[in-house]
């Protein structure tokens, strides 16, 4: 979109200006699907400063890396990333307000990607609109590398491999993601086994794509769901495990300012580390 490029806005922000009547073409209000022609004059007005969509709240998280452009935070399990029906308060997005998160949607400012409520670990957050746009573009190019530690039920038959299977909304249960879908999007998950214990396999998992619940859906489809995952595992949690065993352990990405690589790591939190120790596996496996 020409307006987005000229004004330095995201496409969504440019479309909002048009929808709000703040863009003229040759003195007339711009239409949303207008194709700009040579010689036409485009004028736009900055919208009035919006009221803060979110209020700051005291929400627990640790800052692993920060500069003027972005933050990398370590989200604890049990924290929802952004407001949603039933979770209007106490989300990470509200906790990030005071940290200067900015860019993208006003209800999830700066948040480049998400983690499930009961998944712990690293999350990338922008502090500037241009940083947000560049990081989202890097995600689309698959230049942001996300590595997880997952404990899986049963013994995986391979020591390493790739799952390449499209994911979409389940045909009958719209609250679940599934391979059984009418509108699946390509989803690719790479894994390497780090250790085995009776009834479990510990794996390092790298996402090539980032579909909703991708790791949980892919391994459930193989018959080896993430341990403690009640939604996709469809079995009781193992004794001593209070949530799904999934942790975003490493995050590497090109910095939006100059492309230099930033790499961050997060150790397993105590609950998951203790459970591995009880199984006789290393309490802090390499990610």
Secondary structure, DSSP 4 states (H G I P E B T S, - for coil): -HHHHHHT--HHHHHHHHHTT-EEETTEEPPTTPPP-TT--EEE-PPPPPPPSS------EEEEEE-SSEEEEEEPTT--SS-BTTB-SS-HHHHHGGGT--SS-TTSTTB-S---TT-EEEEEEESSHHHHHHHHHHHHTT-SEEEEEEEEES--S-SEEEEE--BEE-SS-TTSEESS-SS-B--EEEEEEEEEETTEEEEEEEESS--TTHHHHHHHHTT-PBTT-HHHH-SPPPTT--S--EEEEEEEEE-TTT--EEEEE-PPPHHHHHHHHHHTS-TT---
